[in-house]
């Protein structure tokens, strides 16, 4: 169950039927914290934020999901760091406030290890 403040933050943003943000320009770190709480991710620490910002940077440069192993390598952490931090890559995508990447990419992002 999410708290009232988290619920309020999430109500200020439009999500699609898969709980993915529709307009990534609406994303803020407070929204990331609220999505993480809703998804059952503990408090976001430095490793989470490094991954989130790397995922967002890659997406805005190339308009595609990054290879998550690249995110881990670039952040000098060991794979499968994204899955360890967020449970699935799709959850990392959601917390990063990125829009629906399409069915094929969602399948890739949903895979566990």
N, CA, C and O atoms as a Tinker XYZ file with bonds, in Angstrom:
   452  protein
     1  N      0.843000   -1.184000    0.000000    73     2
     2  CA     0.000000    0.000000    0.000000    64     1     3
     3  C      0.885000    1.243000    0.000000    63     2     4     5
     4  O      1.844000    1.340000    0.765000    81     3
     5  N      0.549000    2.181000   -0.862000    73     3     6
     6  CA     1.335000    3.406000   -0.936000    64     5     7
     7  C      0.730000    4.476000   -0.050000    63     6     8     9
     8  O     -0.475000    4.490000    0.203000    81     7
     9  N      1.590000    5.377000    0.419000    73     7    10
    10  CA     1.095000    6.403000    1.332000    64     9    11
    11  C      0.405000    7.530000    0.563000    63    10    12    13
    12  O      0.448000    7.588000   -0.666000    81    11
    13  N     -0.229000    8.417000    1.319000    73    11    14
    14  CA    -1.036000    9.496000    0.734000    64    13    15
    15  C     -0.184000   10.455000   -0.095000    63    14    16    17
    16  O     -0.615000   10.902000   -1.159000    81    15
    17  N      1.017000   10.773000    0.381000    73    15    18
    18  CA     1.891000   11.699000   -0.349000    64    17    19
    19  C      2.302000   11.084000   -1.687000    63    18    20    21
    20  O      2.296000   11.769000   -2.709000    81    19
    21  N      2.658000    9.803000   -1.688000    73    19    22
    22  CA     3.034000    9.116000   -2.924000    64    21    23
    23  C      1.871000    9.110000   -3.891000    63    22    24    25
    24  O      2.044000    9.377000   -5.080000    81    23
    25  N      0.696000    8.807000   -3.392000    73    23    26
    26  CA    -0.502000    8.792000   -4.225000    64    25    27
    27  C     -0.742000   10.158000   -4.855000    63    26    28    29
    28  O     -1.093000   10.251000   -6.032000    81    27
    29  N     -0.554000   11.207000   -4.079000    73    27    30
    30  CA    -0.755000   12.567000   -4.570000    64    29    31
    31  C      0.247000   12.902000   -5.672000    63    30    32    33
    32  O     -0.126000   13.491000   -6.686000    81    31
    33  N      1.509000   12.534000   -5.487000    73    31    34
    34  CA     2.541000   12.796000   -6.492000    64    33    35
    35  C      2.194000   12.070000   -7.786000    63    34    36    37
    36  O      2.312000   12.641000   -8.870000    81    35
    37  N      1.769000   10.822000   -7.679000    73    35    38
    38  CA     1.476000   10.026000   -8.868000    64    37    39
    39  C      0.238000   10.521000   -9.610000    63    38    40    41
    40  O      0.146000   10.368000  -10.828000    81    39
    41  N     -0.710000   11.110000   -8.890000    73    39    42
    42  CA    -1.917000   11.637000   -9.538000    64    41    43
    43  C     -1.621000   12.839000  -10.423000    63    42    44    45
    44  O     -2.427000   13.193000  -11.283000    81    43
    45  N     -0.467000   13.468000  -10.215000    73    43    46
    46  CA    -0.117000   14.649000  -11.001000    64    45    47
    47  C      0.485000   14.302000  -12.367000    63    46    48    49
    48  O      0.803000   15.191000  -13.157000    81    47
    49  N      0.638000   12.996000  -12.638000    73    47    50
    50  CA     1.292000   12.540000  -13.858000    64    49    51
    51  C      0.361000   11.595000  -14.614000    63    50    52    53
    52  O     -0.373000   10.820000  -14.001000    81    51
    53  N      0.391000   11.659000  -15.952000    73    51    54
    54  CA    -0.418000   10.758000  -16.777000    64    53    55
    55  C      0.370000    9.497000  -17.095000    63    54    56    57
    56  O      1.508000    9.554000  -17.560000    81    55
    57  N     -0.265000    8.352000  -16.831000    73    55    58
    58  CA     0.326000    7.046000  -17.105000    64    57    59
    59  C     -0.537000    6.296000  -18.103000    63    58    60    61
    60  O     -1.741000    6.538000  -18.191000    81    59
    61  N      0.072000    5.385000  -18.856000    73    59    62
    62  CA    -0.697000    4.550000  -19.777000    64    61    63
    63  C     -1.217000    3.310000  -19.050000    63    62    64    65
    64  O     -1.068000    3.186000  -17.834000    81    63
    65  N     -1.824000    2.399000  -19.802000    73    63    66
    66  CA    -2.426000    1.198000  -19.199000    64    65    67
    67  C     -1.390000    0.252000  -18.607000    63    66    68    69
    68  O     -1.744000   -0.636000  -17.831000    81    67
    69  N     -0.112000    0.425000  -18.959000    73    67    70
    70  CA     0.961000   -0.403000  -18.399000    64    69    71
    71  C      1.713000    0.302000  -17.273000    63    70    72    73
    72  O      2.792000   -0.137000  -16.875000    81    71
    73  N      1.148000    1.389000  -16.762000    73    71    74
    74  CA     1.765000    2.196000  -15.700000    64    73    75
    75  C      3.087000    2.820000  -16.111000    63    74    76    77
    76  O      3.976000    3.016000  -15.282000    81    75
    77  N      3.212000    3.129000  -17.397000    73    75    78
    78  CA     4.386000    3.840000  -17.898000    64    77    79
    79  C      3.997000    5.291000  -18.137000    63    78    80    81
    80  O      2.921000    5.575000  -18.663000    81    79
    81  N      4.870000    6.200000  -17.754000    73    79    82
    82  CA     4.587000    7.626000  -17.900000    64    81    83
    83  C      4.379000    7.953000  -19.389000    63    82    84    85
    84  O      5.097000    7.438000  -20.246000    81    83
    85  N      3.426000    8.782000  -19.678000    73    83    86
    86  CA     3.143000    9.124000  -21.070000    64    85    87
    87  C      4.108000   10.199000  -21.575000    63    86    88    89
    88  O      4.628000   10.093000  -22.686000    81    87
    89  N      4.343000   11.214000  -20.777000    73    87    90
    90  CA     5.230000   12.306000  -21.186000    64    89    91
    91  C      6.440000   12.345000  -20.254000    63    90    92    93
    92  O      6.325000   12.798000  -19.115000    81    91
    93  N      7.600000   11.874000  -20.722000    73    91    94
    94  CA     8.769000   11.817000  -19.839000    64    93    95
    95  C      9.254000   13.190000  -19.365000    63    94    96    97
    96  O     10.059000   13.275000  -18.437000    81    95
    97  N      8.769000   14.259000  -19.994000    73    95    98
    98  CA     9.147000   15.600000  -19.535000    64    97    99
    99  C      8.483000   15.937000  -18.199000    63    98   100   101
   100  O      8.908000   16.871000  -17.520000    81    99
   101  N      7.438000   15.183000  -17.811000    73    99   102
   102  CA     6.783000   15.403000  -16.521000    64   101   103
   103  C      7.576000   14.802000  -15.359000    63   102   104   105
   104  O      7.314000   15.118000  -14.199000    81   103
   105  N      8.525000   13.953000  -15.664000    73   103   106
   106  CA     9.273000   13.220000  -14.646000    64   105   107
   107  C     10.094000   14.153000  -13.770000    63   106   108   109
   108  O     10.704000   15.111000  -14.246000    81   107
   109  N     10.093000   13.848000  -12.480000    73   107   110
   110  CA    10.953000   14.521000  -11.510000    64   109   111
   111  C     11.515000   13.446000  -10.586000    63   110   112   113
   112  O     11.057000   12.304000  -10.607000    81   111
   113  N     12.483000   13.801000   -9.794000    73   111   114
   114  CA    13.015000   12.829000   -8.842000    64   113   115
   115  C     11.950000   12.433000   -7.812000    63   114   116   117
   116  O     11.944000   11.292000   -7.350000    81   115
   117  N     11.058000   13.347000   -7.449000    73   115   118
   118  CA     9.967000   12.999000   -6.530000    64   117   119
   119  C      9.046000   11.948000   -7.157000    63   118   120   121
   120  O      8.559000   11.048000   -6.472000    81   119
   121  N      8.817000   12.072000   -8.455000    73   119   122
   122  CA     7.991000   11.077000   -9.150000    64   121   123
   123  C      8.717000    9.736000   -9.163000    63   122   124   125
   124  O      8.089000    8.694000   -8.975000    81   123
   125  N     10.031000    9.749000   -9.384000    73   123   126
   126  CA    10.806000    8.507000   -9.355000    64   125   127
   127  C     10.685000    7.825000   -7.994000    63   126   128   129
   128  O     10.503000    6.610000   -7.918000    81   127
   129  N     10.786000    8.597000   -6.939000    73   127   130
   130  CA    10.676000    8.055000   -5.582000    64   129   131
   131  C      9.293000    7.443000   -5.381000    63   130   132   133
   132  O      9.169000    6.364000   -4.803000    81   131
   133  N      8.250000    8.131000   -5.857000    73   131   134
   134  CA     6.878000    7.632000   -5.705000    64   133   135
   135  C      6.666000    6.353000   -6.518000    63   134   136   137
   136  O      6.045000    5.410000   -6.028000    81   135
   137  N      7.172000    6.310000   -7.748000    73   135   138
   138  CA     7.035000    5.098000   -8.567000    64   137   139
   139  C      7.792000    3.940000   -7.918000    63   138   140   141
   140  O      7.293000    2.815000   -7.867000    81   139
   141  N      8.993000    4.221000   -7.427000    73   139   142
   142  CA     9.784000    3.179000   -6.769000    64   141   143
   143  C      9.028000    2.609000   -5.568000    63   142   144   145
   144  O      8.996000    1.395000   -5.369000    81   143
   145  N      8.427000    3.480000   -4.780000    73   143   146
   146  CA     7.655000    3.018000   -3.624000    64   145   147
   147  C      6.491000    2.151000   -4.088000    63   146   148   149
   148  O      6.245000    1.082000   -3.530000    81   147
   149  N      5.780000    2.610000   -5.104000    73   147   150
   150  CA     4.640000    1.853000   -5.629000    64   149   151
   151  C      5.081000    0.481000   -6.140000    63   150   152   153
   152  O      4.351000   -0.500000   -5.998000    81   151
   153  N      6.274000    0.414000   -6.733000    73   151   154
   154  CA     6.790000   -0.836000   -7.300000    64   153   155
   155  C      7.478000   -1.717000   -6.258000    63   154   156   157
   156  O      7.964000   -2.799000   -6.586000    81   155
   157  N      7.523000   -1.261000   -5.009000    73   155   158
   158  CA     8.112000   -2.068000   -3.944000    64   157   159
   159  C      9.625000   -2.011000   -3.890000    63   158   160   161
   160  O     10.268000   -2.913000   -3.352000    81   159
   161  N     10.193000   -0.956000   -4.444000    73   159   162
   162  CA    11.644000   -0.768000   -4.397000    64   161   163
   163  C     11.952000    0.058000   -3.156000    63   162   164   165
   164  O     11.290000    1.059000   -2.885000    81   163
   165  N     12.955000   -0.367000   -2.413000    73   163   166
   166  CA    13.316000    0.351000   -1.197000    64   165   167
   167  C     13.770000    1.767000   -1.494000    63   166   168   169
   168  O     13.688000    2.212000   -2.639000    81   167
   169  N     14.234000    2.464000   -0.512000    73   167   170
   170  CA    14.705000    3.833000   -0.750000    64   169   171
   171  C     15.744000    3.848000   -1.876000    63   170   172   173
   172  O     16.587000    2.956000   -1.970000    81   171
   173  N     15.669000    4.861000   -2.715000    73   171   174
   174  CA    16.603000    4.974000   -3.829000    64   173   175
   175  C     17.932000    5.528000   -3.328000    63   174   176   177
   176  O     18.003000    6.636000   -2.796000    81   175
   177  N     18.974000    4.736000   -3.511000    73   175   178
   178  CA    20.312000    5.150000   -3.101000    64   177   179
   179  C     21.131000    5.619000   -4.290000    63   178   180   181
   180  O     20.615000    5.690000   -5.406000    81   179
   181  N     22.390000    5.938000   -4.072000    73   179   182
   182  CA    23.256000    6.425000   -5.150000    64   181   183
   183  C     23.317000    5.482000   -6.361000    63   182   184   185
   184  O     23.318000    5.955000   -7.497000    81   183
   185  N     23.368000    4.190000   -6.147000    73   183   186
   186  CA    23.428000    3.244000   -7.272000    64   185   187
   187  C     22.146000    3.312000   -8.097000    63   186   188   189
   188  O     22.195000    3.239000   -9.325000    81   187
   189  N     20.988000    3.452000   -7.424000    73   187   190
   190  CA    19.722000    3.608000   -8.147000    64   189   191
   191  C     19.755000    4.865000   -9.021000    63   190   192   193
   192  O     19.428000    4.825000  -10.207000    81   191
   193  N     20.157000    5.977000   -8.406000    73   191   194
   194  CA    20.154000    7.247000   -9.134000    64   193   195
   195  C     21.134000    7.222000  -10.301000    63   194   196   197
   196  O     20.836000    7.764000  -11.366000    81   195
   197  N     22.298000    6.601000  -10.120000    73   195   198
   198  CA    23.251000    6.484000  -11.228000    64   197   199
   199  C     22.618000    5.724000  -12.386000    63   198   200   201
   200  O     22.732000    6.139000  -13.540000    81   199
   201  N     21.952000    4.615000  -12.083000    73   199   202
   202  CA    21.298000    3.825000  -13.127000    64   201   203
   203  C     20.163000    4.613000  -13.775000    63   202   204   205
   204  O     20.045000    4.631000  -15.000000    81   203
   205  N     19.334000    5.259000  -12.973000    73   203   206
   206  CA    18.198000    6.036000  -13.491000    64   205   207
   207  C     18.698000    7.110000  -14.466000    63   206   208   209
   208  O     18.181000    7.228000  -15.577000    81   207
   209  N     19.682000    7.878000  -14.057000    73   207   210
   210  CA    20.176000    8.962000  -14.912000    64   209   211
   211  C     20.861000    8.414000  -16.164000    63   210   212   213
   212  O     20.755000    9.012000  -17.234000    81   211
   213  N     21.559000    7.287000  -16.043000    73   211   214
   214  CA    22.189000    6.681000  -17.217000    64   213   215
   215  C     21.132000    6.175000  -18.202000    63   214   216   217
   216  O     21.288000    6.337000  -19.412000    81   215
   217  N     20.061000    5.564000  -17.695000    73   215   218
   218  CA    18.968000    5.076000  -18.552000    64   217   219
   219  C     18.307000    6.249000  -19.259000    63   218   220   221
   220  O     18.069000    6.195000  -20.466000    81   219
   221  N     18.010000    7.305000  -18.517000    73   219   222
   222  CA    17.373000    8.487000  -19.111000    64   221   223
   223  C     18.294000    9.140000  -20.158000    63   222   224   225
   224  O     17.840000    9.509000  -21.241000    81   223
   225  N     19.565000    9.277000  -19.834000    73   223   226
   226  CA    20.503000    9.884000  -20.783000    64   225   227
   227  C     20.554000    9.083000  -22.084000    63   226   228   229
   228  O     20.493000    9.654000  -23.173000    81   227
   229  N     20.665000    7.767000  -21.966000    73   227   230
   230  CA    20.709000    6.909000  -23.151000    64   229   231
   231  C     19.426000    7.064000  -23.966000    63   230   232   233
   232  O     19.477000    7.229000  -25.185000    81   231
   233  N     18.285000    7.013000  -23.295000    73   231   234
   234  CA    17.001000    7.129000  -23.995000    64   233   235
   235  C     16.896000    8.462000  -24.750000    63   234   236   237
   236  O     16.499000    8.481000  -25.915000    81   235
   237  N     17.244000    9.557000  -24.103000    73   235   238
   238  CA    17.092000   10.859000  -24.743000    64   237   239
   239  C     18.102000   11.076000  -25.871000    63   238   240   241
   240  O     17.860000   11.883000  -26.769000    81   239
   241  N     19.235000   10.362000  -25.833000    73   239   242
   242  CA    20.184000   10.447000  -26.942000    64   241   243
   243  C     19.753000    9.582000  -28.122000    63   242   244   245
   244  O     19.869000   10.004000  -29.273000    81   243
   245  N     19.248000    8.354000  -27.842000    73   243   246
   246  CA    19.000000    7.381000  -28.911000    64   245   247
   247  C     17.538000    6.974000  -29.071000    63   246   248   249
   248  O     17.203000    6.263000  -30.019000    81   247
   249  N     16.671000    7.404000  -28.175000    73   247   250
   250  CA    15.235000    7.087000  -28.220000    64   249   251
   251  C     14.970000    5.580000  -28.252000    63   250   252   253
   252  O     14.108000    5.099000  -28.987000    81   251
   253  N     15.726000    4.858000  -27.446000    73   251   254
   254  CA    15.576000    3.405000  -27.352000    64   253   255
   255  C     16.058000    2.961000  -25.975000    63   254   256   257
   256  O     16.853000    3.650000  -25.334000    81   255
   257  N     15.569000    1.798000  -25.523000    73   255   258
   258  CA    16.081000    1.271000  -24.252000    64   257   259
   259  C     17.557000    0.900000  -24.396000    63   258   260   261
   260  O     17.956000    0.335000  -25.415000    81   259
   261  N     18.357000    1.207000  -23.399000    73   259   262
   262  CA    19.765000    0.823000  -23.464000    64   261   263
   263  C     19.943000   -0.647000  -23.131000    63   262   264   265
   264  O     19.114000   -1.226000  -22.430000    81   263
   265  N     21.007000   -1.257000  -23.621000    73   263   266
   266  CA    21.359000   -2.582000  -23.110000    64   265   267
   267  C     21.692000   -2.396000  -21.624000    63   266   268   269
   268  O     22.618000   -1.656000  -21.289000    81   267
   269  N     20.960000   -3.048000  -20.748000    73   267   270
   270  CA    21.139000   -2.797000  -19.323000    64   269   271
   271  C     22.527000   -3.210000  -18.846000    63   270   272   273
   272  O     23.031000   -2.660000  -17.867000    81   271
   273  N     23.156000   -4.180000  -19.530000    73   271   274
   274  CA    24.523000   -4.535000  -19.157000    64   273   275
   275  C     25.456000   -3.350000  -19.413000    63   274   276   277
   276  O     26.440000   -3.173000  -18.694000    81   275
   277  N     25.158000   -2.541000  -20.426000    73   275   278
   278  CA    25.950000   -1.344000  -20.708000    64   277   279
   279  C     25.808000   -0.330000  -19.568000    63   278   280   281
   280  O     26.783000    0.306000  -19.169000    81   279
   281  N     24.602000   -0.190000  -19.059000    73   279   282
   282  CA    24.377000    0.725000  -17.929000    64   281   283
   283  C     25.245000    0.288000  -16.757000    63   282   284   285
   284  O     25.891000    1.115000  -16.113000    81   283
   285  N     25.259000   -0.989000  -16.487000    73   283   286
   286  CA    26.053000   -1.501000  -15.366000    64   285   287
   287  C     27.546000   -1.303000  -15.608000    63   286   288   289
   288  O     28.272000   -0.879000  -14.708000    81   287
   289  N     28.004000   -1.607000  -16.817000    73   287   290
   290  CA    29.416000   -1.429000  -17.154000    64   289   291
   291  C     29.820000    0.035000  -17.054000    63   290   292   293
   292  O     30.863000    0.364000  -16.489000    81   291
   293  N     28.986000    0.910000  -17.608000    73   291   294
   294  CA    29.302000    2.333000  -17.604000    64   293   295
   295  C     29.319000    2.911000  -16.200000    63   294   296   297
   296  O     30.038000    3.872000  -15.924000    81   295
   297  N     28.541000    2.337000  -15.330000    73   295   298
   298  CA    28.475000    2.840000  -13.955000    64   297   299
   299  C     29.430000    2.066000  -13.040000    63   298   300   301
   300  O     29.362000    2.178000  -11.816000    81   299
   301  N     30.315000    1.283000  -13.652000    73   299   302
   302  CA    31.323000    0.486000  -12.950000    64   301   303
   303  C     30.740000   -0.389000  -11.845000    63   302   304   305
   304  O     31.331000   -0.549000  -10.777000    81   303
   305  N     29.582000   -0.942000  -12.124000    73   303   306
   306  CA    29.007000   -1.927000  -11.220000    64   305   307
   307  C     28.882000   -3.229000  -11.994000    63   306   308   309
   308  O     29.019000   -3.244000  -13.217000    81   307
   309  N     28.631000   -4.291000  -11.306000    73   307   310
   310  CA    28.569000   -5.592000  -11.960000    64   309   311
   311  C     27.161000   -5.898000  -12.421000    63   310   312   313
   312  O     26.187000   -5.589000  -11.735000    81   311
   313  N     27.062000   -6.512000  -13.594000    73   311   314
   314  CA    25.769000   -7.016000  -14.061000    64   313   315
   315  C     25.385000   -8.168000  -13.166000    63   314   316   317
   316  O     26.295000   -8.838000  -12.678000    81   315
   317  N     24.172000   -8.455000  -12.909000    73   315   318
   318  CA    22.978000   -7.759000  -13.359000    64   317   319
   319  C     22.520000   -6.692000  -12.372000    63   318   320   321
   320  O     21.515000   -6.866000  -11.684000    81   319
   321  N     23.242000   -5.616000  -12.308000    73   319   322
   322  CA    22.976000   -4.588000  -11.302000    64   321   323
   323  C     21.569000   -4.021000  -11.405000    63   322   324   325
   324  O     20.936000   -3.766000  -10.381000    81   323
   325  N     21.065000   -3.819000  -12.622000    73   323   326
   326  CA    19.738000   -3.225000  -12.763000    64   325   327
   327  C     18.688000   -4.142000  -12.150000    63   326   328   329
   328  O     17.798000   -3.682000  -11.434000    81   327
   329  N     18.791000   -5.447000  -12.432000    73   327   330
   330  CA    17.824000   -6.378000  -11.852000    64   329   331
   331  C     17.942000   -6.434000  -10.332000    63   330   332   333
   332  O     16.936000   -6.561000   -9.635000    81   331
   333  N     19.148000   -6.341000   -9.824000    73   331   334
   334  CA    19.328000   -6.354000   -8.373000    64   333   335
   335  C     18.742000   -5.100000   -7.725000    63   334   336   337
   336  O     18.175000   -5.167000   -6.634000    81   335
   337  N     18.880000   -3.978000   -8.387000    73   335   338
   338  CA    18.379000   -2.720000   -7.831000    64   337   339
   339  C     16.870000   -2.562000   -7.987000    63   338   340   341
   340  O     16.203000   -2.047000   -7.090000    81   339
   341  N     16.325000   -3.008000   -9.137000    73   339   342
   342  CA    14.936000   -2.711000   -9.483000    64   341   343
   343  C     14.056000   -3.952000   -9.685000    63   342   344   345
   344  O     12.868000   -3.814000   -9.976000    81   343
   345  N     14.606000   -5.138000   -9.540000    73   343   346
   346  CA    13.907000   -6.420000   -9.747000    64   345   347
   347  C     13.776000   -6.779000  -11.212000    63   346   348   349
   348  O     14.041000   -7.926000  -11.573000    81   347
   349  N     13.381000   -5.853000  -12.077000    73   347   350
   350  CA    13.374000   -6.074000  -13.523000    64   349   351
   351  C     13.828000   -4.788000  -14.201000    63   350   352   353
   352  O     13.783000   -3.705000  -13.616000    81   351
   353  N     14.258000   -4.931000  -15.429000    73   351   354
   354  CA    14.655000   -3.748000  -16.197000    64   353   355
   355  C     13.442000   -2.874000  -16.506000    63   354   356   357
   356  O     13.565000   -1.654000  -16.614000    81   355
   357  N     12.266000   -3.498000  -16.649000    73   355   358
   358  CA    11.060000   -2.712000  -16.910000    64   357   359
   359  C     10.739000   -1.814000  -15.719000    63   358   360   361
   360  O     10.291000   -0.682000  -15.905000    81   359
   361  N     10.960000   -2.294000  -14.516000    73   359   362
   362  CA    10.744000   -1.453000  -13.343000    64   361   363
   363  C     11.730000   -0.294000  -13.340000    63   362   364   365
   364  O     11.360000    0.827000  -12.990000    81   363
   365  N     12.971000   -0.540000  -13.720000    73   363   366
   366  CA    13.956000    0.542000  -13.827000    64   365   367
   367  C     13.500000    1.562000  -14.860000    63   366   368   369
   368  O     13.658000    2.767000  -14.660000    81   367
   369  N     12.934000    1.081000  -15.964000    73   367   370
   370  CA    12.406000    1.956000  -17.021000    64   369   371
   371  C     11.270000    2.817000  -16.465000    63   370   372   373
   372  O     11.209000    4.018000  -16.726000    81   371
   373  N     10.370000    2.193000  -15.693000    73   371   374
   374  CA     9.246000    2.935000  -15.106000    64   373   375
   375  C      9.754000    4.005000  -14.142000    63   374   376   377
   376  O      9.343000    5.163000  -14.218000    81   375
   377  N     10.643000    3.614000  -13.241000    73   375   378
   378  CA    11.155000    4.554000  -12.245000    64   377   379
   379  C     11.920000    5.686000  -12.938000    63   378   380   381
   380  O     11.942000    6.814000  -12.444000    81   379
   381  N     12.535000    5.390000  -14.061000    73   379   382
   382  CA    13.262000    6.402000  -14.825000    64   381   383
   383  C     12.324000    7.353000  -15.558000    63   382   384   385
   384  O     12.769000    8.331000  -16.158000    81   383
   385  N     11.024000    7.065000  -15.510000    73   383   386
   386  CA    10.031000    7.976000  -16.071000    64   385   387
   387  C     10.020000    8.025000  -17.581000    63   386   388   389
   388  O      9.847000    9.089000  -18.176000    81   387
   389  N     10.205000    6.867000  -18.204000    73   387   390
   390  CA    10.239000    6.833000  -19.662000    64   389   391
   391  C      8.964000    6.218000  -20.218000    63   390   392   393
   392  O      8.324000    5.397000  -19.561000    81   391
   393  N      8.595000    6.622000  -21.440000    73   391   394
   394  CA     7.318000    6.181000  -22.008000    64   393   395
   395  C      7.366000    4.739000  -22.490000    63   394   396   397
   396  O      8.422000    4.108000  -22.530000    81   395
   397  N      6.203000    4.243000  -22.850000    73   395   398
   398  CA     6.059000    2.877000  -23.331000    64   397   399
   399  C      6.984000    2.646000  -24.528000    63   398   400   401
   400  O      6.859000    3.331000  -25.543000    81   399
   401  N      7.917000    1.683000  -24.418000    73   399   402
   402  CA     8.871000    1.466000  -25.502000    64   401   403
   403  C      8.361000    0.517000  -26.592000    63   402   404   405
   404  O      9.064000    0.265000  -27.571000    81   403
   405  N      7.149000   -0.006000  -26.428000    73   403   406
   406  CA     6.605000   -0.956000  -27.387000    64   405   407
   407  C      6.674000   -2.370000  -26.844000    63   406   408   409
   408  O      7.406000   -2.651000  -25.894000    81   407
   409  N      5.909000   -3.248000  -27.452000    73   407   410
   410  CA     5.761000   -4.614000  -26.936000    64   409   411
   411  C      7.067000   -5.399000  -26.927000    63   410   412   413
   412  O      7.375000   -6.070000  -25.942000    81   411
   413  N      7.837000   -5.327000  -28.006000    73   411   414
   414  CA     9.086000   -6.097000  -28.069000    64   413   415
   415  C     10.067000   -5.629000  -26.996000    63   414   416   417
   416  O     10.669000   -6.447000  -26.301000    81   415
   417  N     10.225000   -4.324000  -26.863000    73   415   418
   418  CA    11.133000   -3.786000  -25.852000    64   417   419
   419  C     10.637000   -4.094000  -24.445000    63   418   420   421
   420  O     11.439000   -4.384000  -23.558000    81   419
   421  N      9.318000   -4.036000  -24.229000    73   419   422
   422  CA     8.783000   -4.374000  -22.895000    64   421   423
   423  C      9.088000   -5.817000  -22.557000    63   422   424   425
   424  O      9.381000   -6.132000  -21.403000    81   423
   425  N      9.024000   -6.709000  -23.552000    73   423   426
   426  CA     9.341000   -8.113000  -23.318000    64   425   427
   427  C     10.806000   -8.254000  -22.890000    63   426   428   429
   428  O     11.122000   -8.980000  -21.947000    81   427
   429  N     11.688000   -7.552000  -23.595000    73   427   430
   430  CA    13.115000   -7.558000  -23.256000    64   429   431
   431  C     13.321000   -6.994000  -21.854000    63   430   432   433
   432  O     14.069000   -7.562000  -21.058000    81   431
   433  N     12.664000   -5.885000  -21.552000    73   431   434
   434  CA    12.834000   -5.218000  -20.266000    64   433   435
   435  C     12.236000   -6.001000  -19.104000    63   434   436   437
   436  O     12.663000   -5.836000  -17.960000    81   435
   437  N     11.246000   -6.858000  -19.389000    73   435   438
   438  CA    10.575000   -7.620000  -18.344000    64   437   439
   439  C     11.341000   -8.867000  -17.945000    63   438   440   441
   440  O     11.090000   -9.439000  -16.885000    81   439
   441  N     12.266000   -9.288000  -18.780000    73   439   442
   442  CA    13.000000  -10.513000  -18.507000    64   441   443
   443  C     13.797000  -10.372000  -17.217000    63   442   444   445
   444  O     14.330000   -9.308000  -16.905000    81   443
   445  N     13.859000  -11.448000  -16.495000    73   443   446
   446  CA    14.707000  -11.471000  -15.284000    64   445   447
   447  C     15.949000  -12.277000  -15.607000    63   446   448   449
   448  O     15.894000  -13.315000  -16.268000    81   447
   449  N     17.037000  -11.781000  -15.134000    73   447   450
   450  CA    18.348000  -12.386000  -15.340000    64   449   451
   451  C     18.331000  -13.256000  -16.535000    63   450   452
   452  O     19.350000  -13.858000  -16.875000    81   451
